Amino acid sequence: MIRAIRQGIERPAIVSCFQRSRIANLSRRVLLISIGFLVVPGDASGAIQNTRLQPSVPVTRDISGSDTHEYRVPLRAGQALHVVAQQLGVDLVVTVSAPDGAPIVEMDSPNGANGPESVWIMAAADGEYAIRVRGLNAAGRGRYELRVETLRDGTAEDRSRVELQDALLVAQVLFARSDADARLGALDNFKRAAAAARRLKDNAALSAINTYLLNLDPEGALQSSGLPSAPGDTPVYYSRGFEQRALDVRGRLTAPMKFFESKLQVRPLLVVAVLARDDWTQLTAFPPYGYPFSINPSLLAKPSARALLCLPATAGPDVPAEVARASQAAGIPAEHGMRLTDDFFLYHELSHIYADAYGITSWNNVVREFMAAFLEVAYHAQVSFDTRDRLFYETWLTPGNWASGQQPKNTSLDDFERLLVGVDNYGWYQAQFEKRAEILYKAQGLAFLEGVKAAFPHGTPRLTVPETLARLEKISPGFIEWAERLSRPPNR
């Protein structure tokens, strides 16, 4: 039986600026939900058995707790069946079984108590197939609408739909595990799913699948996209028309890579991508265009796979007022200033990759983002910026709405741990990490990394913020007091 797992897939070191569980949940949402009123009297609770489903005749029912409602659809071998249960305030699991009772597929998409559960099958034998709708939670209560969307002799398109669904479900189960064999199996099944999505011309599904492929084998995903590239020790792929920008980005990486490799004694393999909007959206469903991101080496499908650093070829659509003012002061267009500001994420994302390669792979957002800030501070302490670069580096650390006197909604590390980029002042948090990191680097230098690696060894489960702070406090006293100050709004 193939089953869609429901828990969030949290893998450390996937996309450093965005919550790892969010990327998995968002991609699964695109993949599983976007694939595609007769009220029947009867008991609103308990088991309902052997109700015949008819094409174009939807059934609406109440369901309570973990009740199961069973329906039957007669099929001939080779027919395709597509069933959709629309959840109306209750989380459901939909199972389809063969005439001999063997389960074929069980679907529970990550959409909670609302939205569709969509299931495709191809009948292998003549007979009555069972569709079971079950409430997931004992305390749950709501309604659903169940309909047969498709029932026909199977076409090549239908077979591709089934292959897409089945390959995705297997891939996601394997993706949730951390062992090497599972990652390779996930990679193979996502490739199968991508081939099916291409046959179906399902660009939304393909973009979400590519998000997974990027996480498992970034260079393989970039190669399959057909993008031009510049070879070398650090190959760079780029959208057509942006070769020079891609080469400039790679050139800016040379000095920080040498610094990190000499200080940390690690040398992760790296591939760089500089993408325009269309290529970006074809290769990843998340993060949105304009937000640089990295994919770290620790959980790639193959030891020989390269970590990824991805930057936009152009600035995003919005230019904040701070960047506009800095651009005017530098005498350059605001769009160019936004790109320079974005480029400072390059050092931040590269720091994520080297922290991961060094062995700091905590599941906690606070630890991951703070360690990237620390390594970035360590590098910038060794280099001198020209006036323009200093201007835009400081702009990147602008405290956001705190600086303009607006009261932010989020102020604590608990908020940051829970929401990450969902906080309303993400740049302010990063600025606070950088300020704290500067103090620590001056006091302890890179020796601080050794303490963090020992306090958060690989495999450490996700900790609460107080537990995280307690461990950091033992390495460097002052973390708890610092966190308490952050949670107090200005002038208090």
Protein Blocks (a to p, Z undefined) as FASTA:
>chain_A
ZZddfbdcddehibfmbcfklmmmmmmmmmmmmnojaddeddfedjdehiacdehiacdd
ddehjbdcdddddddehiacddddddehiacddddddfkopafbdcddfehjgdcddddd
ddfbgcddddddddfbfkbccddddddfbgcdddfklmmmmmmmmmmmmmmmmmmpmbfk
lmmmmmmmmmmmmmmmmmnopaklmmmmmmmmmmmmmmlmmmmnopacdedjbdcdddeh
ilmmmmmmmmmmmmmmmmmmmmnopacddddddddfklmmmmogbdcehiacdddfklgf
bfkbccdddddfbdcfbdcfklmmmmmmnopafklmmmmmmmmmmmmmmmmmmmmmnopa
cfbfklmmmmmmmmmmmmmmmpccdfklmmmmmmmmpghjmlnopacfblbfklmmmnmm
mpcblmlmmmmmmmmmmmmmmmnommlmmmmmmmmgghiacddfklmmmmmmmmoghjlm
mmmmmmpcghZZ
